[in-house]
Amino acid sequence: MTRRILTSLATLILVGCVSAPVTAAADPVDVDKAVEILGASVAFDTVAGRGKVPAYAEYLKGELVAGGFAEADVTVEPFGETSNLVATYHGKSTGAPIVLNAHMDVVEADPADWVRDPFKMETDGTYFYGRGVLDNKYGLTMLVTTLMRLKREGFVPAHDIILVLTGDEETAQVTAADLAPRFKGARMVLNSDAGGGTLGDDGTPRYYSIQAGEKTYADYEIVITNPGGHSSRPTGSNAIVDMAGVLERIGAYEFPVQTSDVTLGYFRETAKQTPGDLGEAMARFAENPADSAAAARLSKEPEYIGQIRTTCVATMINGGHAQNALPQHVSANVNCRIFPGVSPESILQKLQDIAGTGATVSQPIAGHSSDSSPLDPILIAAVRKAVDEQAPGLVIIPQMSAGATDSLFFRAEGIPSYGVSGLFMKPSDDYAHGLNERVPADSIPSALEHWHTLLTELAG
């Protein structure tokens, strides 16, 4: 896939003197409503297999209708045990709509492992705690509350704004795959599940990230079979031992270094925020991606290795059928995060080459890939204004996510998609998918203002 060339980064990287963070003056009514919706959202344990997403979607529909949406403009569509929600905020005329995206599901949380009940939002005054309170019910709540505020204010966009909430982003993402083609031709997607502001340990804003691309998620199965036999009569071949060799070779293999305008811009600006030899390596890599020493230094960091190449790691293995028998069948799962523009099929072939003729590599579930999105100057100007309300003059950096969001499916349909969360937080506070997930309690007013500014600037 041909990589799109992004708008000049000079349009994006607008640096000034960064002031202290500003607490935006959101209406207390909206802040209280956001806290109410976020708390109610956490209480829906929308984990895959529990069938709670449809009930959560109906709750959100009720809030939107009570907040000014016509009932006919909010639809909840069942999709197996989950569902999606689509709400249309009508504009003055037909034209390319702006799509707002978030997901309703969350990953599993075992109450026995948590300090608090994961499905009951609690606060200690500094943080709100609960499963999904960050990923992604926080962003979802900001979108819903902002749309209700716009209804109350009588705002009429130039064209439609469409809220699209998916129901299985954390697992199969079939709802996003089903929904995205319907919005082909949309002006852009604004995703609440990526991007956002990064704070230093002292709470000072460091930079704001716009997610403009993401890697492709793909699982590959490697299988080795063997006639087996009695363990007292070992042969010259053992499927478990052979699989160990295959996985060792895959673990040692480094995929070629790759770049995009997004990743080079990211390293160029992040280098300025990063002290020591790591920051120096970022700067050298941004200047010359062929600098092998710089690439090697970045590859040592789990945070950055995925920004410069495709990565594949073994995550599961299963084999053998009895303690006293030679294994007849061994399988392993290798999870890959593929650089934008690289086809999952080419990675399968590379894994097969590494595994050799004694193993079979397949991709049980087709991977979905997409290119990076071009950075629209109008979007950048709106983000600039929204960011300045929290941290005037803060540098804005393009970002490629090593993980996956629903934006992947919209980009695959040719719809420019951007992660533009309104949340500013410290990396040390990020417990998404982990124990005692939390979000700063004082972040809500500014996040609401962020989304209000974005939507009135872009849709007005």
C-alpha positions in Angstrom: 0.0 0.0 0.0 1.4 3.4 -0.9 2.0 5.6 2.0 0.3 8.9 1.9 2.4 12.0 2.3 1.2 14.1 5.1 0.7 17.9 5.1 4.0 19.7 5.9 4.8 19.2 9.6 5.4 22.9 9.7 1.6 23.2 9.7 1.4 20.9 12.6 4.3 21.7 15.0 3.3 25.0 16.3 5.6 25.8 19.3 5.3 28.7 21.6 6.0 29.5 25.2 4.1 27.0 27.2 2.2 28.5 30.1 1.0 26.6 33.2 -2.0 24.3 32.6 -5.3 26.1 32.5 -8.5 24.7 34.0 -11.1 25.4 31.4 -14.3 27.0 32.6 -16.8 24.2 31.7 -20.4 24.7 33.0 -20.7 22.9 36.3 -24.0 21.4 35.0 -22.0 19.6 32.3 -19.3 18.5 34.6 -21.8 17.0 37.0 -23.6 15.3 34.1 -20.3 13.9 32.8 -19.5 12.5 36.2 -23.0 11.0 36.4 -22.7 9.3 33.0 -19.2 8.1 33.6 -20.2 6.5 36.9 -23.2 4.8 35.3 -21.1 3.7 32.4 -18.5 1.9 34.6 -21.4 0.1 36.4 -22.2 -1.7 33.1 -19.7 -4.6 33.0 -19.4 -4.6 29.2 -16.9 -7.4 29.1 -17.0 -9.7 26.1 -19.4 -12.6 26.7 -21.5 -11.0 29.4 -24.1 -9.5 27.0 -24.2 -6.1 28.8 -23.3 -3.9 25.8 -26.9 -3.7 24.5 -28.2 -2.5 27.9 -25.4 0.1 28.1 -26.3 1.3 24.6 -29.9 1.7 25.6 -28.9 3.7 28.6 -26.8 6.0 26.4 -29.7 6.3 24.0 -31.9 7.4 26.8 -29.4 10.1 27.9 -29.1 11.4 24.3 -32.9 11.5 23.8 -33.3 13.3 27.2 -30.6 15.7 26.1 -32.4 16.8 22.9 -31.9 14.1 20.3 -35.0 12.8 18.5 -35.6 9.2 19.3 -35.5 8.3 15.6 -32.0 9.8 15.3 -30.5 7.4 17.8 -30.4 3.7 16.8 -29.1 0.7 18.8 -28.3 -2.3 16.5 -27.8 -5.7 18.0 -24.7 -7.6 16.8 -24.5 -11.0 18.3 -24.1 -10.6 22.0 -23.0 -7.0 21.6 -24.4 -4.0 19.7 -23.5 -0.6 18.3 -25.1 2.8 18.7 -25.4 5.5 16.0 -26.7 9.0 16.8 -27.2 11.7 14.1 -26.9 15.4 15.0 -28.5 17.0 12.0 -26.8 19.9 10.3 -28.1 22.8 8.1 -27.5 20.9 4.8 -26.3 17.6 3.4 -22.6 17.1 2.9 -19.7 15.1 4.3 -20.4 14.5 8.0 -18.0 14.5 10.9 -18.0 11.1 12.7 -17.3 10.9 16.4 -16.0 7.5 17.6 -15.7 5.7 20.9 -16.2 2.1 22.1 -18.6 0.8 24.8 -16.8 -2.5 25.7 -14.0 -3.0 28.2 -11.5 -5.7 29.0 -12.0 -8.2 31.8 -11.3 -7.3 35.4 -11.2 -9.8 38.3 -12.6 -8.1 41.5 -10.3 -10.3 43.6 -7.3 -8.6 42.2 -8.5 -5.0 42.6 -8.4 -2.8 45.6 -11.9 -1.6 44.7 -14.9 -3.0 42.9 -13.9 -2.6 39.2 -17.5 -2.1 38.2 -18.4 0.6 40.6 -16.8 4.0 40.0 -15.2 5.4 43.2 -13.1 8.4 43.9 -10.5 9.4 46.5 -10.8 13.0 45.4 -7.8 12.8 43.1 -8.8 10.0 40.7 -11.9 8.2 39.5 -11.4 4.4 39.6 -13.1 1.6 37.7 -12.8 -0.7 34.7 -13.2 1.4 31.6 -13.1 4.7 33.5 -10.2 5.5 31.1 -10.5 3.1 28.2 -12.8 4.2 26.7 -15.8 5.2 28.8 -14.1 8.5 29.7 -13.8 9.6 26.0 -17.3 8.3 25.3 -18.7 10.3 28.2 -17.0 13.5 27.0 -18.5 13.0 23.5 -22.0 12.3 24.8 -22.0 15.2 27.3 -20.6 17.6 24.7 -23.3 16.7 22.2 -26.0 17.2 24.8 -24.4 20.6 25.7 -24.5 21.7 22.0 -28.2 20.7 21.8 -28.9 22.8 24.9 -27.0 25.8 23.3 -29.0 25.5 20.1 -25.9 24.8 18.0 -26.6 23.8 14.4 -23.6 22.4 12.5 -23.1 23.1 8.8 -23.3 19.3 8.1 -24.3 16.3 10.2 -22.3 15.1 13.2 -22.6 11.4 13.7 -21.8 9.6 16.9 -20.6 6.0 16.3 -20.2 3.8 19.3 -18.9 0.3 18.8 -19.4 -2.8 21.0 -16.3 -5.0 20.7 -13.2 -2.8 20.1 -11.3 -4.7 22.7 -11.9 -8.1 21.0 -13.0 -8.9 17.4 -13.9 -5.4 16.3 -16.6 -6.8 14.1 -19.0 -3.9 14.9 -16.4 -1.4 13.6 -15.8 -3.5 10.5 -19.5 -3.5 9.9 -20.1 0.2 10.5 -17.1 1.8 8.8 -18.2 1.2 5.2 -21.5 3.0 5.8 -19.6 6.2 6.4 -17.4 6.1 3.3 -17.1 9.7 2.1 -17.3 11.2 5.6 -15.2 14.3 6.1 -13.2 12.8 9.0 -13.4 10.7 12.1 -12.5 12.1 15.5 -11.7 9.2 17.8 -11.8 9.7 21.6 -9.7 6.6 22.2 -6.3 8.0 21.2 -4.2 11.1 21.3 -4.3 13.6 24.1 -2.0 15.6 26.3 1.0 14.2 28.2 2.0 15.7 31.5 5.3 15.5 33.2 5.7 14.0 36.7 5.3 17.5 38.1 2.0 18.0 36.3 3.4 20.4 33.7 2.1 19.8 30.1 4.9 18.4 27.9 3.1 17.8 24.5 -0.1 17.0 22.8 -0.4 14.0 20.5 -2.7 13.5 17.5 -3.0 9.9 16.5 -2.9 9.9 12.7 -2.0 6.3 12.1 -1.8 2.9 13.8 -0.2 -0.4 13.2 -2.1 -3.4 12.0 -3.0 -6.1 14.5 -2.5 -9.7 13.2 -2.3 -13.1 14.9 -0.5 -16.0 13.1 -0.7 -19.6 14.1 2.3 -21.8 13.7 1.7 -25.6 13.7 4.2 -28.5 13.8 3.0 -32.0 13.6 4.9 -35.3 14.2 4.0 -39.0 14.2 4.8 -39.1 18.0 5.4 -42.3 19.8 6.4 -43.6 23.3 8.5 -41.2 25.4 10.9 -44.1 26.2 11.8 -44.3 22.5 12.8 -40.8 21.5 13.3 -40.2 17.8 15.5 -37.6 16.1 12.5 -35.2 15.9 10.4 -33.7 18.7 7.6 -31.2 17.8 8.0 -29.2 21.1 11.8 -28.9 20.6 11.3 -27.9 17.0 8.7 -25.3 17.9 11.1 -23.9 20.5 13.7 -23.4 17.7 11.1 -21.7 15.5 10.0 -19.3 18.2 13.6 -18.5 19.1 14.4 -17.6 15.5 11.3 -15.4 15.3 12.2 -13.7 18.6 15.7 -13.0 17.3 14.5 -11.6 13.9 14.3 -7.8 13.5 12.0 -6.5 10.8 13.4 -3.7 8.7 13.3 -0.1 10.0 10.5 1.9 8.5 9.3 5.5 8.8 6.5 7.8 7.9 6.0 11.5 8.2 4.0 10.8 11.3 6.8 8.9 13.1 9.6 11.1 11.9 7.7 14.2 13.2 7.0 12.3 16.4 10.7 11.6 17.1 11.8 15.0 16.0 9.7 16.7 18.6 9.8 14.1 21.3 13.6 14.3 21.2 13.3 17.8 22.5 11.4 16.5 25.5 13.7 13.5 26.2 17.1 14.0 28.0 20.2 11.9 27.6 21.3 9.4 25.0 17.7 8.4 24.2 16.7 11.9 23.2 19.9 12.2 21.1 19.1 8.9 19.3 15.6 10.2 18.6 17.0 13.4 17.0 19.6 11.5 15.0 16.9 9.0 13.8 14.5 11.7 12.7 17.4 13.4 10.8 18.7 10.1 9.2 16.5 6.9 9.6 19.5 5.0 8.1 21.5 5.7 11.3 21.7 2.1 12.5 23.1 3.0 16.0 20.1 5.4 16.6 17.7 2.7 15.5 19.3 0.1 17.7 19.1 2.5 20.7 15.4 3.1 20.1 14.8 -0.6 19.6 15.9 -1.2 23.2 12.9 0.7 24.5 9.5 -1.1 24.6 7.9 2.4 24.2 9.6 3.1 20.9 10.6 -0.2 19.1 7.1 -0.4 17.7 7.4 3.1 16.2 10.3 2.1 13.9 9.4 -1.4 12.7 7.0 -4.2 12.5 7.2 -6.4 15.7 6.2 -10.0 16.1 6.2 -11.9 19.5 5.1 -15.3 20.6 2.1 -15.0 23.0 0.7 -18.5 23.4 1.8 -22.1 22.9 -0.1 -25.4 23.2 1.3 -28.9 22.6 1.5 -32.5 23.6 -1.2 -35.0 24.6 0.3 -37.1 27.4 3.2 -36.9 29.8 4.6 -40.2 28.6 4.2 -39.7 24.8 6.1 -37.8 22.2 4.1 -34.8 21.1 2.2 -35.2 17.9 0.9 -31.6 17.6 2.2 -28.3 18.8 0.8 -24.9 18.0 1.9 -21.4 18.9 0.3 -17.9 18.4 2.5 -15.1 17.2 1.1 -11.7 17.6 2.3 -9.0 15.1 1.9 -5.3 15.1 2.5 -4.4 11.4 3.8 -1.0 10.2 1.3 1.0 8.1 1.5 0.2 4.4 2.8 -3.4 5.0 0.4 -6.2 4.1 -0.3 -8.9 6.6 0.2 -11.4 3.8 3.9 -10.3 3.4 4.4 -10.8 7.1 2.9 -14.3 6.9 5.4 -15.2 4.2 8.3 -13.9 6.2 7.2 -15.9 9.3 6.9 -19.0 7.1 10.4 -18.4 5.7 11.8 -18.1 9.3 9.9 -21.1 10.5 11.0 -23.3 7.7 9.5 -26.3 5.9 8.8 -28.3 9.0 6.2 -25.8 10.2 3.0 -24.4 8.8 2.1 -20.7 9.3 -1.4 -19.4 8.8 -3.5 -16.4 9.7 -6.8 -17.8 11.1 -8.5 -14.4 11.2 -7.7 -11.9 8.4 -5.9 -8.8 9.6 -7.2 -5.3 8.7 -4.6 -2.7 7.6 -4.8 0.9 6.7 -2.5 3.8 5.8 -1.8 6.9 7.9 -4.2 9.8 7.5 -3.2 13.1 6.0 -3.1 15.9 8.5 -5.8 18.4 7.5 -4.7 22.0 8.2 -8.3 22.9 9.3 -8.2 20.0 11.8 -4.8 21.2 13.1 -6.0 24.7 13.5 -9.0 23.5 15.6 -6.8 21.2 17.7 -4.4 24.2 18.2 -7.2 26.3 19.5 -8.5 23.5 21.8 -5.1 22.7 23.2 -4.3 26.4 23.8 -7.3 26.5 26.2 -5.6 24.0 28.4 -1.9 24.7 27.7 -1.2 27.7 25.6 1.6 27.2 23.1 2.1 23.5 23.9 3.8 21.6 21.1 1.5 19.3 19.1 3.1 16.0 17.8 1.8 13.5 15.3 1.6 9.9 16.6 1.3 6.4 15.3 -0.2 4.0 17.8 1.5 0.6 18.2 -1.9 -0.7 19.4 -5.2 -0.7 17.5 -8.4 1.4 17.6 -11.5 1.5 15.6 -9.9 4.2 13.4 -8.2 1.4 11.6 -11.4 0.4 9.9 -12.4 3.9 9.0 -9.0 4.7 7.5 -9.3 1.5 5.4 -12.4 3.1 3.9 -10.5 6.1 2.9 -11.9 8.3 5.8 -9.2 10.5 7.5 -9.3 9.5 11.1 -7.6 11.2 14.1 -7.2 10.4 17.8 -7.8 13.7 19.5 -8.7 13.0 23.2 -9.2 15.9 25.5 -7.5 14.1 28.4 -4.2 15.4 29.8 -2.5 12.9 32.2 0.9 11.5 33.3 2.1 8.3 31.7 2.4 6.9 35.2 -1.3 7.3 35.7 -2.2 5.2 32.7 -3.6 1.9 34.0 -5.7 1.1 31.0 -6.3 -2.7 30.8 -4.5 -3.0 34.2 -5.4 -3.2 37.9 -7.2 -0.2 39.5 -7.7 1.7 36.3 -8.0 5.4 37.0 -8.4 8.9 35.5 -7.7 12.3 37.1 -10.9 13.6 38.6 -10.0 17.2 37.8 -9.5 16.5 34.1 -13.2 16.5 33.1 -13.8 20.3 32.8 -10.9 20.8 30.5 -11.8 17.7 28.4 -15.3 18.9 27.9 -14.1 22.3 26.8 -11.6 20.6 24.4 -14.4 18.7 22.6 -16.7 21.7 22.6 -14.0 23.8 20.9 -13.2 21.0 18.4 -16.8 20.5 17.3 -17.8 24.1 17.1 -14.7 25.0 15.1 -14.8 22.0 12.7 -18.6 21.6 12.3 -19.6 25.3 12.5 
